[in-house]
Amino acid sequence: MSEHASPAPEPAGASSNKKPDDPARLEDYAHPTTHQLRIVGRRRADAEAKLEQQQRDARAKPPE
């Protein structure tokens, strides 16, 4: 391999000349769809239920 090998190509979508507030870059963060929001809501509800169950189990556990 040569000393003057070309640098590795940038990953797709990673352009160094785009600013963080560049509109082209902001398109990557479009509004989520209704389906995606429902999935997030369901995951959050499941996580809260799991946490409540763990807290109940911890309170009910006799001290060692």
N, CA, C and O atoms as a DFTB+ gen file, in Angstrom:
256 C
 N C O
     1  1       0.845      -1.183       0.000
     2  2       0.000       0.000       0.000
     3  2       0.883       1.236       0.000
     4  3       1.939       1.246       0.633
     5  1       0.479       2.231      -0.672
     6  2       1.241       3.454      -0.832
     7  2       1.064       4.376       0.371
     8  3       0.054       4.317       1.074
     9  1       2.064       5.227       0.594
    10  2       1.962       6.217       1.662
    11  2       0.871       7.228       1.375
    12  3       0.262       7.783       2.290
    13  1       0.634       7.457       0.109
    14  2      -0.299       8.491      -0.297
    15  2      -1.621       7.905      -0.759
    16  3      -2.194       8.337      -1.760
    17  1      -2.090       6.927      -0.025
    18  2      -3.369       6.309      -0.373
    19  2      -4.487       7.311      -0.132
    20  3      -4.395       8.163       0.752
    21  1      -5.517       7.203      -0.909
    22  2      -6.635       8.130      -0.743
    23  2      -7.364       7.826       0.566
    24  3      -7.401       6.676       1.003
    25  1      -7.938       8.841       1.185
    26  2      -8.660       8.621       2.450
    27  2      -9.902       7.765       2.219
    28  3     -10.426       7.679       1.109
    29  1     -10.347       7.148       3.282
    30  2     -11.544       6.302       3.206
    31  2     -12.741       7.165       2.824
    32  3     -12.830       8.318       3.247
    33  1     -13.659       6.626       2.035
    34  2     -14.840       7.406       1.661
    35  2     -15.723       7.658       2.877
    36  3     -15.771       6.856       3.810
    37  1     -16.416       8.788       2.844
    38  2     -17.330       9.120       3.943
    39  2     -18.564       8.242       3.868
    40  3     -18.987       7.869       2.774
    41  1     -19.153       7.901       5.015
    42  2     -20.395       7.128       4.997
    43  2     -21.499       7.907       4.281
    44  3     -21.448       9.133       4.183
    45  1     -22.473       7.189       3.793
    46  2     -23.579       7.819       3.077
    47  2     -24.271       8.839       3.969
    48  3     -24.571       8.555       5.129
    49  1     -24.520      10.014       3.436
    50  2     -25.231      11.039       4.184
    51  2     -24.353      11.859       5.103
    52  3     -24.833      12.800       5.734
    53  1     -23.062      11.518       5.193
    54  2     -22.169      12.255       6.085
    55  2     -21.314      13.185       5.246
    56  3     -20.234      12.799       4.798
    57  1     -21.765      14.362       5.035
    58  2     -21.024      15.337       4.253
    59  2     -20.473      16.383       5.203
    60  3     -21.197      16.933       6.034
    61  1     -19.190      16.648       5.071
    62  2     -18.554      17.587       5.991
    63  2     -18.873      19.034       5.650
    64  3     -18.635      19.918       6.473
    65  1     -19.410      19.305       4.453
    66  2     -19.684      20.680       4.086
    67  2     -21.085      21.131       4.486
    68  3     -21.452      22.274       4.214
    69  1     -21.862      20.290       5.110
    70  2     -23.202      20.679       5.550
    71  2     -23.155      21.159       6.995
    72  3     -22.514      20.546       7.849
    73  1     -23.830      22.240       7.245
    74  2     -23.924      22.767       8.605
    75  2     -25.021      22.012       9.348
    76  3     -25.913      21.455       8.709
    77  1     -24.981      21.977      10.693
    78  2     -26.021      21.275      11.456
    79  2     -27.419      21.815      11.191
    80  3     -28.390      21.062      11.268
    81  1     -27.546      23.115      10.879
    82  2     -28.873      23.686      10.652
    83  2     -29.211      23.780       9.163
    84  3     -30.143      24.487       8.779
    85  1     -28.462      23.076       8.337
    86  2     -28.708      23.061       6.892
    87  2     -30.048      22.373       6.627
    88  3     -30.272      21.265       7.114
    89  1     -30.952      23.014       5.858
    90  2     -32.267      22.416       5.597
    91  2     -32.192      21.024       4.982
    92  3     -33.043      20.181       5.267
    93  1     -31.199      20.770       4.150
    94  2     -31.072      19.439       3.548
    95  2     -30.805      18.395       4.619
    96  3     -31.251      17.253       4.507
    97  1     -30.093      18.780       5.636
    98  2     -29.788      17.835       6.716
    99  2     -30.996      17.662       7.644
   100  3     -31.205      16.580       8.192
   101  1     -31.783      18.715       7.819
   102  2     -32.946      18.636       8.697
   103  2     -34.028      17.721       8.140
   104  3     -34.884      17.255       8.892
   105  1     -34.006      17.458       6.843
   106  2     -34.989      16.560       6.251
   107  2     -34.880      15.156       6.829
   108  3     -35.854      14.403       6.822
   109  1     -33.702      14.801       7.328
   110  2     -33.515      13.484       7.934
   111  2     -34.368      13.326       9.192
   112  3     -34.647      12.205       9.617
   113  1     -34.778      14.434       9.781
   114  2     -35.542      14.404      11.023
   115  2     -36.977      14.859      10.764
   116  3     -37.497      15.726      11.466
   117  1     -37.592      14.287       9.783
   118  2     -38.969      14.643       9.435
   119  2     -39.904      14.219      10.566
   120  3     -39.521      13.457      11.454
   121  1     -41.106      14.714      10.519
   122  2     -42.090      14.373      11.537
   123  2     -42.392      12.878      11.490
   124  3     -42.537      12.304      10.411
   125  1     -42.486      12.249      12.665
   126  2     -42.791      10.813      12.679
   127  2     -44.215      10.548      12.209
   128  3     -45.097      11.395      12.347
   129  1     -44.421       9.378      11.662
   130  2     -45.754       9.004      11.209
   131  2     -46.617       8.617      12.402
   132  3     -46.107       8.409      13.503
   133  1     -47.902       8.522      12.185
   134  2     -48.820       8.122      13.248
   135  2     -48.451       6.746      13.775
   136  3     -48.486       6.506      14.982
   137  1     -48.101       5.851      12.877
   138  2     -47.729       4.496      13.276
   139  2     -46.500       4.519      14.195
   140  3     -46.458       3.809      15.199
   141  1     -45.498       5.342      13.843
   142  2     -44.301       5.435      14.673
   143  2     -44.626       6.006      16.042
   144  3     -44.079       5.557      17.050
   145  1     -45.511       6.993      16.085
   146  2     -45.901       7.572      17.372
   147  2     -46.628       6.556      18.239
   148  3     -46.431       6.512      19.453
   149  1     -47.466       5.742      17.613
   150  2     -48.172       4.704      18.374
   151  2     -47.197       3.681      18.941
   152  3     -47.362       3.224      20.072
   153  1     -46.183       3.320      18.158
   154  2     -45.182       2.365      18.638
   155  2     -44.443       2.942      19.841
   156  3     -44.248       2.257      20.844
   157  1     -44.034       4.207      19.734
   158  2     -43.321       4.851      20.842
   159  2     -44.214       4.912      22.075
   160  3     -43.759       4.633      23.184
   161  1     -45.474       5.274      21.891
   162  2     -46.408       5.338      23.013
   163  2     -46.610       3.983      23.669
   164  3     -46.665       3.874      24.893
   165  1     -46.721       2.948      22.835
   166  2     -46.897       1.591      23.375
   167  2     -45.660       1.152      24.147
   168  3     -45.778       0.554      25.217
   169  1     -44.483       1.440      23.620
   170  2     -43.242       1.073      24.319
   171  2     -43.130       1.808      25.642
   172  3     -42.726       1.231      26.651
   173  1     -43.493       3.095      25.632
   174  2     -43.431       3.885      26.865
   175  2     -44.404       3.330      27.909
   176  3     -44.056       3.212      29.083
   177  1     -45.615       2.994      27.482
   178  2     -46.605       2.437      28.409
   179  2     -46.135       1.092      28.959
   180  3     -46.296       0.812      30.147
   181  1     -45.556       0.265      28.096
   182  2     -45.035      -1.030      28.546
   183  2     -43.900      -0.843      29.550
   184  3     -43.826      -1.558      30.549
   185  1     -43.024       0.110      29.287
   186  2     -41.902       0.367      30.190
   187  2     -42.403       0.878      31.543
   188  3     -41.890       0.476      32.587
   189  1     -43.395       1.755      31.526
   190  2     -43.946       2.265      32.783
   191  2     -44.618       1.156      33.578
   192  3     -44.478       1.093      34.799
   193  1     -45.346       0.281      32.895
   194  2     -46.003      -0.839      33.578
   195  2     -44.958      -1.784      34.179
   196  3     -45.124      -2.274      35.296
   197  1     -43.894      -2.031      33.435
   198  2     -42.829      -2.911      33.930
   199  2     -42.165      -2.293      35.159
   200  3     -41.886      -2.996      36.130
   201  1     -41.911      -0.990      35.125
   202  2     -41.298      -0.313      36.259
   203  2     -42.203      -0.365      37.484
   204  3     -41.734      -0.629      38.591
   205  1     -43.488      -0.118      37.294
   206  2     -44.429      -0.181      38.417
   207  2     -44.456      -1.581      39.020
   208  3     -44.495      -1.727      40.242
   209  1     -44.437      -2.607      38.179
   210  2     -44.442      -3.983      38.679
   211  2     -43.166      -4.268      39.463
   212  3     -43.216      -4.900      40.518
   213  1     -42.034      -3.810      38.961
   214  2     -40.768      -4.026      39.671
   215  2     -40.773      -3.309      41.010
   216  3     -40.264      -3.834      42.000
   217  1     -41.350      -2.104      41.046
   218  2     -41.411      -1.363      42.305
   219  2     -42.334      -2.062      43.300
   220  3     -42.031      -2.125      44.492
   221  1     -43.466      -2.591      42.811
   222  2     -44.369      -3.338      43.701
   223  2     -43.677      -4.577      44.251
   224  3     -43.787      -4.882      45.438
   225  1     -42.964      -5.291      43.382
   226  2     -42.258      -6.500      43.821
   227  2     -41.188      -6.164      44.856
   228  3     -40.998      -6.901      45.824
   229  1     -40.484      -5.038      44.645
   230  2     -39.428      -4.637      45.570
   231  2     -40.013      -4.261      46.931
   232  3     -39.413      -4.557      47.964
   233  1     -41.189      -3.606      46.939
   234  2     -41.825      -3.238      48.210
   235  2     -42.336      -4.467      48.951
   236  3     -42.301      -4.527      50.180
   237  1     -42.806      -5.440      48.191
   238  2     -43.388      -6.635      48.800
   239  2     -42.318      -7.630      49.266
   240  3     -42.597      -8.516      50.074
   241  1     -41.111      -7.481      48.757
   242  2     -40.035      -8.412      49.120
   243  2     -39.654      -8.215      50.584
   244  3     -39.395      -7.092      51.019
   245  1     -39.620      -9.311      51.340
   246  2     -39.259      -9.185      52.761
   247  2     -37.771      -8.786      52.889
   248  3     -36.937      -9.235      52.102
   249  1     -37.457      -7.961      53.863
   250  2     -36.045      -7.565      54.052
   251  2     -35.184      -8.769      54.432
   252  3     -35.634      -9.675      55.134
   253  1     -33.979      -8.761      53.972
   254  2     -33.082      -9.907      54.259
   255  2     -32.321      -9.700      55.523
   256  3     -31.526     -10.556      55.913
